Structure formats: structure tokens, C-alpha cells
Amino acid sequence: MLTLSWIEIIRCPDFTLIRSSWVGTGEMVTFMTIHKWLWNFLRKREDGGE
């Protein structure tokens, strides 16, 4: 079972960045969630689109 250790929400004009750290069974896992707008923007750049 995972337990939430801490969460950090960073708000920017165009996107929201959410970092959270989870502790479970002796290991710590850090997740980073990026708001959909930024995810689509990064994916477009990878595809070579404008």
C-alpha cells in the first residue's frame, strides 16, 4: 500500500504541474503530472508539428 508523503502544485499561466511523492514497502516513488495542455504541446514538438 502506498502512502502519500508530500504533494506540490506549481501553477503557471498555461499549465499546472503536480509533483507527488509516495512511500510504500521501503521505496519512495515520485510522480510528476503535467496538465494536458503542456503534454499536447510537447507531443506536437516531438512529431515535428508547429
N, C-alpha and C positions, 0 to 999 in steps of 0.2 A: 504494500500500500504506500502511495506517495503522499507526502505532507508538504504543503506549500510553505516554503521558507521565507521568501520575500517576493514582492512584485513591484515593478517600476513602470510607470506610464509616462511616456515622453510625448507631449503634444507639439506638433509642428503645424504650420498653416495648411499643408496639403496632405498630411498623413499622420497617423498615430502609431507610435512604436511601443510595444508592450513586452517587457522582459520579465520573466518569472523564473524562480529557482525552486526546484522540488527536491526533497530529500526522501530517500527510501532505500531500504536494505543496504545501508552502508555506502551508498553512492549518491552524488549530487548531480542533478540534471538541470541544465539551464535552457529554457526555451525562449525564443525570440519570435514574436508575432508582429508582422508588419501589416498595416492597413492595406486593404485591397488595391487602392489607387496606386500605391508605390509598387506593389507586386506586379500589376499590369504594366506599369511604366518600365520596370526592369526587364520583364519578359519581352516587351516590344523591342528594347535595345538589343537583346540577345538575338532576336530574329532579324535584326538589321533594318527594322522599320523606323520611320520617323515618328 
